[in-house]
Amino acid sequence: MNNLRIITVILVLAITACDHKPPTLPDCLTSSSDFKPDDCPGNGSCSFEFYPESKLEVLNDAQGIQFKLKEGKNLVFHFEYTRHVSPLITDAGYSESIYFEVKSGCKSFLIREEDLEDSGAIFGRFCFCPDFGYFRISQGCIFGNKINDRTWNVSLNLTATSQSSAYNRMKQRDFLKKERPE
């Protein structure tokens, strides 16, 4: 009789576990190409974080696109990749950043192509190369699902364009809460 109760409990747990499916990715992530996100490019390190009670202020000036991360009422998400380089090689550094902002208080969000500018979505590329600096992200979409107060699962398929190149980035990763740098 005890074995029957144990088997029943195991079956109930297995059935209820199947009901918790991850959210389906929106068409804007998967329809234009095979959505194959890269976690973190090799030979480098990545960070995936978000800043609560923040605001992203994006400005265009004579030097190009500039931004400030300020105190605010929203969430600002940030991805950064930094390539590992030998300290013996001059000007070999390379890094990338993606920033965007969403309203606080939601359990999920979808930023479609027409909303990218309003979200302040920018891509930064920093190297000793012709195309460097911040560029507006003009194509793609971003989908986020809140896991808990400290974690968001975010999927993105974005394209930023400079004067001579287009940069497509696909990511699907948990972004962790971090305090805004001052």
C-alpha positions as CSV (number, residue, x, y, z in Angstrom):
1,M,0.0,0.0,0.0
2,N,2.9,2.4,0.8
3,N,4.4,1.7,-2.6
4,L,1.2,2.7,-4.3
5,R,1.1,6.0,-2.5
6,I,4.7,6.7,-3.4
7,I,4.0,5.9,-7.1
8,T,0.9,8.1,-7.0
9,V,2.9,11.0,-5.6
10,I,5.6,10.6,-8.3
11,L,3.0,10.4,-11.1
12,V,1.3,13.6,-9.8
13,L,4.6,15.4,-9.6
14,A,5.6,14.3,-13.1
15,I,2.3,15.3,-14.6
16,T,2.2,18.8,-13.0
17,A,5.9,19.4,-14.0
18,C,4.8,18.9,-17.7
19,D,2.3,21.8,-17.3
20,H,5.0,24.4,-16.8
21,K,6.2,25.1,-20.3
22,P,8.6,27.9,-21.0
23,P,6.9,30.8,-22.9
24,T,6.8,30.5,-26.7
25,L,9.2,32.8,-28.5
26,P,7.5,35.4,-30.7
27,D,7.6,35.2,-34.5
28,C,9.8,38.3,-34.7
29,L,12.6,36.3,-33.1
30,T,12.2,33.1,-35.1
31,S,10.6,33.8,-38.4
32,S,13.3,35.8,-40.3
33,S,16.1,33.4,-39.6
34,D,16.9,30.3,-37.7
35,F,17.1,31.6,-34.2
36,K,20.4,30.2,-33.0
37,P,21.6,32.4,-30.1
38,D,25.2,32.4,-29.2
39,D,25.9,32.4,-25.5
40,C,29.2,34.2,-25.4
41,P,31.7,34.3,-28.2
42,G,34.9,32.2,-27.5
43,N,38.0,33.8,-26.2
44,G,36.2,36.3,-24.1
45,S,33.9,36.9,-21.2
46,C,30.3,38.2,-21.1
47,S,28.0,39.8,-18.6
48,F,24.2,39.8,-18.8
49,E,22.6,42.2,-16.3
50,F,19.8,44.6,-15.6
51,Y,19.6,47.7,-13.5
52,P,16.3,48.4,-11.6
53,E,15.1,52.0,-11.0
54,S,17.1,53.3,-14.0
55,K,16.7,55.2,-17.2
56,L,18.7,55.1,-20.4
57,E,19.2,58.6,-22.0
58,V,20.5,58.3,-25.6
59,L,21.8,61.4,-27.3
60,N,23.0,62.1,-30.8
61,D,25.7,64.8,-30.9
62,A,28.7,65.8,-33.1
63,Q,30.7,62.8,-31.8
64,G,27.9,60.3,-32.6
65,I,25.7,58.5,-30.2
66,Q,26.3,59.0,-26.5
67,F,24.3,57.6,-23.6
68,K,23.9,58.1,-19.9
69,L,22.6,55.5,-17.4
70,K,20.6,57.5,-14.9
71,E,18.3,57.0,-11.9
72,G,14.7,56.4,-13.1
73,K,11.6,54.3,-12.9
74,N,12.5,51.6,-15.5
75,L,14.7,48.6,-16.0
76,V,17.8,49.0,-18.2
77,F,19.3,45.8,-19.6
78,H,22.9,45.5,-20.6
79,F,24.9,42.8,-22.4
80,E,28.7,43.1,-22.6
81,Y,31.4,41.0,-24.3
82,T,35.1,41.6,-23.8
83,R,37.6,39.6,-25.7
84,H,40.6,38.3,-23.9
85,V,43.8,39.7,-25.4
86,S,47.5,39.4,-24.7
87,P,48.8,42.5,-22.8
88,L,51.8,42.3,-25.1
89,I,49.8,43.2,-28.2
90,T,49.1,46.9,-28.7
91,D,45.6,48.0,-29.6
92,A,44.2,44.4,-29.7
93,G,41.3,45.1,-27.4
94,Y,37.7,44.4,-28.5
95,S,34.4,44.7,-26.7
96,E,30.7,45.0,-27.5
97,S,27.7,46.2,-25.6
98,I,23.9,46.2,-26.0
99,Y,21.6,48.4,-24.0
100,F,17.9,48.8,-23.9
101,E,15.2,49.9,-21.5
102,V,11.7,48.6,-20.5
103,K,9.1,49.7,-18.1
104,S,9.1,48.4,-14.6
105,G,6.3,46.4,-13.1
106,C,5.7,43.9,-16.0
107,K,6.1,40.2,-15.9
108,S,7.1,40.0,-19.6
109,F,7.9,42.4,-22.5
110,L,8.2,42.3,-26.2
111,I,10.0,45.1,-28.0
112,R,9.2,44.9,-31.7
113,E,11.2,46.7,-34.5
114,E,8.9,49.8,-34.4
115,D,9.6,50.1,-30.7
116,L,13.4,49.8,-30.7
117,E,14.1,53.5,-30.8
118,D,11.7,54.2,-27.9
119,S,13.5,51.6,-25.9
120,G,16.8,53.3,-26.5
121,A,18.3,50.2,-28.0
122,I,21.9,50.7,-28.9
123,F,24.9,48.5,-29.9
124,G,28.4,49.5,-29.0
125,R,31.6,48.2,-30.7
126,F,34.9,49.3,-29.3
127,C,38.2,48.4,-31.0
128,F,41.1,49.8,-32.9
129,C,39.1,49.6,-36.1
130,P,37.2,51.8,-38.6
131,D,33.7,51.2,-37.2
132,F,33.6,51.9,-33.5
133,G,31.3,53.6,-31.1
134,Y,27.5,53.3,-30.4
135,F,25.0,52.6,-33.2
136,R,21.2,52.5,-33.1
137,I,19.7,49.1,-33.3
138,S,17.3,49.4,-36.2
139,Q,16.0,45.9,-36.8
140,G,14.8,42.9,-34.8
141,C,13.0,42.4,-31.5
142,I,13.6,41.6,-27.9
143,F,11.4,39.3,-25.7
144,G,11.8,39.1,-21.9
145,N,10.2,36.9,-19.3
146,K,10.6,37.7,-15.5
147,I,11.8,34.6,-13.6
148,N,12.0,36.4,-10.2
149,D,13.0,39.8,-8.7
150,R,16.6,39.1,-9.5
151,T,16.4,37.3,-12.9
152,W,14.9,37.9,-16.3
153,N,15.2,35.5,-19.2
154,V,15.8,37.6,-22.4
155,S,15.9,36.5,-26.0
156,L,17.0,39.0,-28.7
157,N,17.6,39.0,-32.4
158,L,19.0,42.4,-33.3
159,T,20.8,44.2,-36.1
160,A,22.7,47.5,-35.7
161,T,24.1,49.3,-38.8
162,S,27.1,51.5,-39.0
163,Q,28.3,53.4,-42.0
164,S,29.9,50.4,-43.5
165,S,28.6,47.2,-41.8
166,A,25.7,45.5,-40.2
167,Y,26.0,43.7,-36.9
168,N,23.5,40.9,-36.1
169,R,23.4,39.5,-32.6
170,M,21.3,36.7,-31.2
171,K,21.2,36.0,-27.5
172,Q,19.0,34.0,-25.1
173,R,20.2,34.2,-21.6
174,D,19.3,35.0,-18.0
175,F,20.0,38.6,-17.1
176,L,20.8,39.1,-13.4
177,K,20.0,42.2,-11.2
178,K,22.9,44.5,-10.6
179,E,23.1,47.9,-8.9
180,R,23.5,50.8,-11.3
181,P,27.0,52.2,-11.4
182,E,27.3,55.8,-10.3
